[in-house]
Amino acid sequence: MTDPCPPPAPEPPRRPTELARLEMAGLVVNEQNPLPAVLRRLCEVSADTLGVERVGVWLLTADRAALRCVTLFERSRREHSEGVTLSVADFPGYFREVGGRRVLPVEMAQTDPRTAELRDAYLVPLGITSMLDAPVLLRGEVAGVVCHEQVGPAREWTTEDRDFAMSVADAVAAKMKAAELLIATSALRHHAGLAPPGERLEAVGRVAAEVAHEFKNLLTIVLGNAELLATRPDLPPDVAARVAQIAGAAERGTALVRDLLDFGRPPNGSPAVLDVADAVERFVPFLRTAAGATHPVTFTRGPNGGRVLVDRANLERALLNLVLNARDAMPGGGPVGLHVAVEQAAEGAGGPAGAYVRVDVSDAGAGIAPEDRERVFEPFVTTKPKGKGTGLGLAVVRRVVDRAGGFIRVDSEVGRGTTVRLYFPRVTGE
């Protein structure tokens, strides 16, 4: 009697990267899984598999001028955020490197020449020491990048790590193809493209700047001659009155030119990770001086902190415009309130759902009529009396917030004041 066949040897356990690839494949082929949810889950799977603190999917904007974060997962917090934007012009070396290879493994990210230009603005503030980035390829072109960001001791990426990072990027591309969603489509416009209002603002800004430069030269001649005439002692009273009117009109025109040039100046700057509450608090003394004694500026902050990627000068520029706007809404005097808080915004709140740092500027003025609230951020639209405003201050605010990947809400009631809320996508919590 022969012995029965021995049982088959058990299969060796699958490696974590193999199990993760199986899950990713299921996410891609399941048509019921919406693209944003798949991208969030891909980041979670990759972070847990490689043991990386931060994994994000970033997509190029429609004009390929910037990378906008679609989702970024922080492993220790189990939290997602989105909306942070990196301009290609601000970090040209990094974009050139990541676009020229299938994977970019960097052990010492803060000193490596391929990523060192990110050091002060992004890497050091967030404690990122190593990076493993893989471009997302659609139709042979780079459409974005999957970023693995190591926090803590620097890490040397193994061949298996690199191959897995490429697999994640391929899964992102495959899901985008399967869903027939390309970066320039309207369904992803608020994540990966420049919104049409933003494009219009940029175009209007360029034209405004060109006109303003020419107008400034003409006004300089007019104002100079008017001032020269005004010094003559032999002017008849009626002529002196006309000269004064000319000078006054030229001065108002000069003020308009300043606003046009300010609006036409692109809010490029040098974006860096900063604590918004700290930045606003340091700027409050300047705002109090600008608002004047009859409009006291108060500042409060929420219990939780958060940092965003924004240019400090542009943030201050937006705050100054809002505080001066609030001051003008209360000609008889009144308080201007600033408040900074962290908010988890839901879909439909005015922008994409996610974690934001919110900056509120409030006044107790006349308020804004409902029919005007949607238009106050358009260029040359103003609710101030004729001759009291150019309608460009709030348009500048909108450009600053748009460039940072955020959005704006206006809460106002006629006769009870206005609160303008700026939402900046949070890069990380405290």
Secondary structure per residue as TSV (DSSP state, phi and psi in degrees):
chain	resnum	aa	ss	phi	psi
A	1	M	-	360.0	127.0
A	2	T	-	-86.5	150.2
A	3	D	-	-70.2	145.1
A	4	P	-	-63.6	157.4
A	5	C	-	-63.0	136.5
A	6	P	-	-64.6	147.9
A	7	P	-	-62.7	149.9
A	8	P	-	-62.8	144.5
A	9	A	-	-63.6	139.2
A	10	P	-	-63.5	144.8
A	11	E	-	-67.5	141.0
A	12	P	-	-63.3	145.3
A	13	P	-	-60.2	144.5
A	14	R	-	-75.7	146.8
A	15	R	-	-70.3	151.2
A	16	P	H	-54.9	-37.0
A	17	T	H	-66.9	-32.8
A	18	E	H	-67.6	-44.7
A	19	L	H	-61.7	-40.3
A	20	A	H	-65.2	-39.1
A	21	R	H	-64.0	-37.3
A	22	L	H	-62.1	-44.0
A	23	E	H	-64.8	-40.8
A	24	M	H	-63.6	-39.6
A	25	A	H	-62.1	-40.3
A	26	G	H	-64.2	-37.5
A	27	L	H	-64.0	-37.9
A	28	V	H	-71.8	-43.8
A	29	V	H	-80.3	-19.6
A	30	N	-	-76.4	110.3
A	31	E	T	-70.4	-15.2
A	32	Q	T	-79.1	-14.2
A	33	N	S	-84.8	114.5
A	34	P	-	-67.9	151.9
A	35	L	H	-56.0	-49.5
A	36	P	H	-57.9	-40.2
A	37	A	H	-66.2	-37.8
A	38	V	H	-65.3	-43.9
A	39	L	H	-62.6	-39.9
A	40	R	H	-62.9	-44.3
A	41	R	H	-67.9	-36.5
A	42	L	H	-60.5	-40.0
A	43	C	H	-64.0	-41.7
A	44	E	H	-63.4	-46.3
A	45	V	H	-60.2	-45.3
A	46	S	H	-66.8	-43.0
A	47	A	H	-61.7	-43.5
A	48	D	H	-70.7	-36.1
A	49	T	H	-70.1	-43.6
A	50	L	H	-92.5	-7.9
A	51	G	T	67.7	40.3
A	52	V	-	-105.2	141.0
A	53	E	S	-69.9	-42.4
A	54	R	E	-128.5	126.5
A	55	V	E	-132.3	129.1
A	56	G	E	-136.8	153.9
A	57	V	E	-109.2	121.7
A	58	W	E	-118.6	133.8
A	59	L	E	-119.3	142.6
A	60	L	E	-67.9	140.9
A	61	T	-	-68.3	167.5
A	62	A	T	-59.3	-32.2
A	63	D	T	-93.1	6.5
A	64	R	S	59.8	27.4
A	65	A	S	-96.4	-9.5
A	66	A	E	-159.3	158.6
A	67	L	E	-101.5	129.6
A	68	R	E	-115.6	130.7
A	69	C	E	-72.4	119.9
A	70	V	E	-82.9	-40.8
A	71	T	E	-159.8	140.8
A	72	L	E	-134.0	124.1
A	73	F	E	-104.6	126.4
A	74	E	E	-101.3	113.3
A	75	R	T	-65.2	-43.2
A	76	S	T	-67.7	-28.8
A	77	R	T	-95.5	-15.3
A	78	R	T	54.3	45.3
A	79	E	E	-126.2	149.9
A	80	H	E	-113.8	148.2
A	81	S	E	-141.6	171.1
A	82	E	-	-161.8	170.8
A	83	G	-	98.6	-16.6
A	84	V	-	-61.9	141.2
A	85	T	E	-125.5	134.5
A	86	L	E	-114.4	121.2
A	87	S	E	-79.1	135.6
A	88	V	T	-60.2	-38.2
A	89	A	T	-65.3	-27.6
A	90	D	T	-78.3	-29.2
A	91	F	S	-134.4	61.0
A	92	P	H	-64.2	-37.3
A	93	G	H	-63.7	-43.6
A	94	Y	H	-63.4	-45.8
A	95	F	H	-63.3	-36.6
A	96	R	H	-65.0	-42.3
A	97	E	H	-67.6	-47.6
A	98	V	H	-70.5	-25.2
A	99	G	T	-84.1	-7.8
A	100	G	T	-105.4	13.5
A	101	R	S	-154.1	167.0
A	102	R	S	-80.9	-26.4
A	103	V	-	-153.0	143.5
A	104	L	E	-121.7	94.3
A	105	P	E	-91.2	124.6
A	106	V	E	-129.9	117.2
A	107	E	S	-80.0	-46.6
A	108	M	S	-110.4	79.4
A	109	A	T	-65.0	-30.8
A	110	Q	T	-76.1	-18.5
A	111	T	T	-118.2	-16.6
A	112	D	S	-64.3	129.4
A	113	P	T	-59.9	-20.4
A	114	R	T	-74.7	-23.9
A	115	T	T	-130.2	-0.3
A	116	A	G	-62.3	-27.1
A	117	E	G	-68.8	-13.9
A	118	L	G	-84.4	-6.7
A	119	R	I	-55.6	-62.8
A	120	D	I	-72.4	-35.6
A	121	A	I	-80.9	-29.3
A	122	Y	I	-133.2	-49.1
A	123	L	I	-70.9	-53.8
A	124	V	H	-62.9	-46.7
A	125	P	H	-59.6	-28.7
A	126	L	H	-99.9	0.6
A	127	G	T	71.5	23.5
A	128	I	E	-81.1	125.2
A	129	T	E	-108.9	-34.3
A	130	S	E	-133.9	152.6
A	131	M	E	-135.3	144.7
A	132	L	E	-136.2	100.6
A	133	D	E	-115.7	137.6
A	134	A	E	-129.7	124.6
A	135	P	E	-69.6	146.7
A	136	V	E	-93.4	120.2
A	137	L	E	-105.9	126.1
A	138	L	E	-127.0	122.0
A	139	R	T	53.5	40.0
A	140	G	T	80.4	0.2
A	141	E	E	-117.8	151.6
A	142	V	E	-71.9	121.6
A	143	A	E	-107.1	-13.2
A	144	G	E	175.2	-163.4
A	145	V	E	-153.3	142.5
A	146	V	E	-97.7	119.5
A	147	C	E	-107.0	125.6
A	148	H	E	-107.4	121.0
A	149	E	E	-120.9	112.1
A	150	Q	E	-82.8	128.6
A	151	V	E	-112.4	130.6
A	152	G	S	111.6	-150.5
A	153	P	S	-58.2	142.2
A	154	A	-	-59.4	153.0
A	155	R	-	-130.3	135.8
A	156	E	-	-93.5	123.9
A	157	W	-	-84.2	127.4
A	158	T	-	-79.2	169.1
A	159	T	H	-61.0	-37.7
A	160	E	H	-65.5	-39.6
A	161	D	H	-59.8	-45.1
A	162	R	H	-65.6	-44.1
A	163	D	H	-61.9	-39.5
A	164	F	H	-67.9	-39.9
A	165	A	H	-59.5	-40.1
A	166	M	H	-64.9	-35.4
A	167	S	H	-64.4	-38.5
A	168	V	H	-64.8	-45.1
A	169	A	H	-62.1	-39.1
A	170	D	H	-65.1	-37.3
A	171	A	H	-65.9	-38.8
A	172	V	H	-60.9	-47.3
A	173	A	H	-63.1	-42.1
A	174	A	H	-63.5	-41.3
A	175	K	H	-67.6	-37.3
A	176	M	H	-64.6	-40.4
A	177	K	H	-66.7	-44.3
A	178	A	H	-62.0	-36.2
A	179	A	T	-84.1	-3.7
A	180	E	T	55.8	42.0
A	181	L	-	-117.2	108.7
A	182	L	-	-98.3	166.3
A	183	I	T	-61.0	-35.2
A	184	A	T	-82.7	-1.5
A	185	T	S	-77.1	157.1
A	186	S	G	-66.7	-27.3
A	187	A	G	-65.9	-26.0
A	188	L	G	-110.8	9.2
A	189	R	H	-59.0	-40.7
A	190	H	H	-76.4	-12.0
A	191	H	H	-96.7	-46.8
A	192	A	H	-122.5	-0.5
A	193	G	S	-127.3	167.2
A	194	L	-	-85.1	125.6
A	195	A	-	-64.2	146.3
A	196	P	H	-53.0	-40.8
A	197	P	H	-59.8	-37.3
A	198	G	H	-64.7	-39.9
A	199	E	H	-65.0	-39.7
A	200	R	H	-65.5	-40.3
A	201	L	H	-60.7	-42.0
A	202	E	H	-61.5	-43.4
A	203	A	H	-65.6	-45.0
A	204	V	H	-62.4	-39.3
A	205	G	H	-60.3	-42.6
A	206	R	H	-63.6	-44.5
A	207	V	H	-64.2	-42.9
A	208	A	H	-59.5	-42.5
A	209	A	H	-64.6	-41.5
A	210	E	H	-63.7	-45.3
A	211	V	H	-64.3	-42.0
A	212	A	H	-61.6	-40.4
A	213	H	H	-61.0	-44.0
A	214	E	H	-67.0	-43.0
A	215	F	H	-64.7	-36.4
A	216	K	H	-61.3	-42.4
A	217	N	H	-62.8	-42.6
A	218	L	H	-65.0	-42.2
A	219	L	H	-66.1	-34.2
A	220	T	H	-60.2	-41.7
A	221	I	H	-67.1	-46.2
A	222	V	H	-62.2	-49.3
A	223	L	H	-65.6	-40.3
A	224	G	H	-61.8	-44.4
A	225	N	H	-67.9	-37.3
A	226	A	H	-64.0	-42.1
A	227	E	H	-66.2	-37.3
A	228	L	H	-64.8	-44.5
A	229	L	H	-63.1	-37.7
A	230	A	H	-64.2	-19.8
A	231	T	T	-83.1	-8.5
A	232	R	-	-77.1	128.0
A	233	P	T	-77.7	-15.4
A	234	D	T	-94.7	11.9
A	235	L	-	-71.8	132.7
A	236	P	-	-62.1	152.0
A	237	P	H	-55.8	-40.6
A	238	D	H	-67.8	-35.1
A	239	V	H	-70.0	-41.8
A	240	A	H	-59.5	-37.5
A	241	A	H	-65.8	-40.6
A	242	R	H	-65.4	-40.2
A	243	V	H	-61.9	-41.0
A	244	A	H	-62.5	-39.1
A	245	Q	H	-64.9	-41.1
A	246	I	H	-62.5	-45.7
A	247	A	H	-62.7	-41.9
A	248	G	H	-62.7	-41.9
A	249	A	H	-65.7	-38.8
A	250	A	H	-66.0	-38.3
A	251	E	H	-65.6	-40.3
A	252	R	H	-65.0	-37.8
A	253	G	H	-64.4	-37.8
A	254	T	H	-63.4	-39.5
A	255	A	H	-63.2	-39.5
A	256	L	H	-63.8	-40.5
A	257	V	H	-61.3	-41.8
A	258	R	H	-59.0	-43.1
A	259	D	H	-66.6	-39.4
A	260	L	H	-63.8	-43.7
A	261	L	H	-66.0	-37.9
A	262	D	H	-64.7	-42.0
A	263	F	H	-68.2	-37.7
A	264	G	H	-75.3	-16.6
A	265	R	S	-77.1	114.8
A	266	P	-	-61.4	138.6
A	267	P	-	-79.0	60.6
A	268	N	-	-77.2	-71.6
A	269	G	S	62.3	-157.8
A	270	S	-	-129.3	87.5
A	271	P	-	-62.8	140.5
A	272	A	E	-149.6	157.6
A	273	V	E	-70.5	126.1
A	274	L	E	-145.8	155.9
A	275	D	E	-81.6	113.6
A	276	V	H	-64.4	-42.9
A	277	A	H	-60.0	-43.4
A	278	D	H	-64.5	-42.5
A	279	A	H	-64.0	-43.1
A	280	V	H	-65.5	-43.4
A	281	E	H	-60.4	-39.9
A	282	R	H	-68.3	-26.1
A	283	F	H	-87.5	-13.0
A	284	V	H	-57.9	-43.5
A	285	P	H	-56.1	-39.1
A	286	F	H	-65.6	-41.8
A	287	L	H	-64.3	-36.7
A	288	R	H	-63.7	-40.3
A	289	T	H	-64.1	-42.7
A	290	A	H	-67.1	-36.8
A	291	A	H	-75.9	-30.7
A	292	G	-	93.5	165.7
A	293	A	T	-65.8	-29.1
A	294	T	T	-81.6	-3.1
A	295	H	S	-129.5	73.0
A	296	P	-	-61.5	134.0
A	297	V	E	-100.0	122.1
A	298	T	E	-107.4	153.6
A	299	F	E	-136.0	132.8
A	300	T	E	-136.0	159.1
A	301	R	E	-139.5	147.8
A	302	G	-	-72.6	170.8
A	303	P	S	-72.0	-25.6
A	304	N	S	-102.3	143.3
A	305	G	-	-101.5	168.2
A	306	G	E	-169.0	150.2
A	307	R	E	-117.1	152.7
A	308	V	E	-133.0	167.4
A	309	L	E	-104.2	105.0
A	310	V	E	-156.3	153.9
A	311	D	-	-78.2	127.3
A	312	R	H	-59.2	-43.5
A	313	A	H	-63.0	-38.4
A	314	N	H	-67.9	-39.4
A	315	L	H	-60.5	-46.0
A	316	E	H	-64.6	-36.7
A	317	R	H	-60.5	-44.1
A	318	A	H	-66.6	-42.6
A	319	L	H	-63.5	-43.0
A	320	L	H	-60.5	-44.3
A	321	N	H	-60.6	-42.0
A	322	L	H	-69.2	-40.6
A	323	V	H	-66.2	-42.0
A	324	L	H	-65.6	-35.4
A	325	N	H	-64.4	-43.0
A	326	A	H	-63.9	-40.6
A	327	R	H	-59.3	-46.1
A	328	D	H	-66.1	-23.1
A	329	A	T	-74.7	-10.7
A	330	M	-	-128.1	74.4
A	331	P	T	-61.1	-25.1
A	332	G	T	-87.5	3.2
A	333	G	-	99.8	160.6
A	334	G	-	154.3	161.5
A	335	P	-	-77.3	148.3
A	336	V	E	-115.2	123.8
A	337	G	E	-106.2	135.9
A	338	L	E	-118.5	136.1
A	339	H	E	-142.4	135.6
A	340	V	E	-119.9	131.4
A	341	A	E	-150.8	160.9
A	342	V	E	-95.9	135.4
A	343	E	E	-136.2	137.0
A	344	Q	E	-93.7	96.1
A	345	A	E	-79.9	138.3
A	346	A	-	-88.8	160.3
A	347	E	T	-59.3	135.4
A	348	G	T	94.7	-2.0
A	349	A	S	-78.2	-5.1
A	350	G	S	133.1	-18.3
A	351	G	S	-155.9	-172.5
A	352	P	-	-62.6	148.0
A	353	A	S	-64.1	147.5
A	354	G	E	155.9	-175.6
A	355	A	E	-91.5	129.3
A	356	Y	E	-132.2	155.6
A	357	V	E	-101.1	122.2
A	358	R	E	-105.5	133.0
A	359	V	E	-116.3	119.5
A	360	D	E	-105.5	136.5
A	361	V	E	-124.0	119.2
A	362	S	E	-121.9	148.4
A	363	D	E	-137.8	168.9
A	364	A	-	-114.1	38.4
A	365	G	S	-84.6	-155.2
A	366	A	S	-74.4	-15.9
A	367	G	-	83.1	172.7
A	368	I	-	-119.6	131.3
A	369	A	-	-63.1	146.7
A	370	P	H	-53.8	-38.2
A	371	E	H	-71.0	-15.1
A	372	D	H	-98.1	-15.2
A	373	R	H	-63.8	-36.0
A	374	E	T	-74.3	-14.8
A	375	R	T	-110.9	-5.2
A	376	V	T	-66.9	-18.1
A	377	F	T	-95.4	3.3
A	378	E	S	-80.3	147.3
A	379	P	T	-59.9	137.7
A	380	F	T	69.8	12.0
A	381	V	-	-100.4	125.6
A	382	T	-	-142.7	148.4
A	383	T	-	-101.0	3.2
A	384	K	S	-77.3	160.4
A	385	P	-	-59.0	156.6
A	386	K	T	-57.0	132.3
A	387	G	T	85.9	-2.0
A	388	K	S	-105.1	-5.4
A	389	G	-	-161.6	152.7
A	390	T	-	-98.7	-14.7
A	391	G	S	76.3	23.6
A	392	L	-	-112.7	-19.1
A	393	G	H	-60.8	-47.3
A	394	L	H	-73.3	-28.3
A	395	A	H	-63.9	-37.0
A	396	V	H	-64.6	-42.7
A	397	V	H	-57.6	-44.1
A	398	R	H	-62.8	-40.0
A	399	R	H	-65.5	-38.9
A	400	V	H	-63.0	-46.4
A	401	V	H	-68.8	-40.9
A	402	D	H	-58.6	-43.4
A	403	R	H	-66.1	-28.8
A	404	A	T	-82.8	-1.2
A	405	G	T	84.8	15.3
A	406	G	-	-104.0	-162.8
A	407	F	E	-150.4	171.6
A	408	I	E	-128.3	140.8
A	409	R	E	-123.8	145.9
A	410	V	E	-121.7	119.9
A	411	D	E	-109.3	118.5
A	412	S	E	-149.7	148.6
A	413	E	E	-138.0	128.6
A	414	V	T	-57.7	127.1
A	415	G	T	86.2	-5.0
A	416	R	T	-127.4	4.2
A	417	G	E	102.0	179.5
A	418	T	E	-139.0	142.9
A	419	T	E	-125.8	121.3
A	420	V	E	-99.4	125.4
A	421	R	E	-113.3	119.1
A	422	L	E	-99.1	126.4
A	423	Y	E	-108.9	115.1
A	424	F	E	-109.4	128.2
A	425	P	E	-59.9	129.1
A	426	R	E	-74.7	130.7
A	427	V	E	-79.4	-44.6
A	428	T	E	-162.4	160.0
A	429	G	E	-85.9	-174.8
A	430	E	-	-82.3	360.0
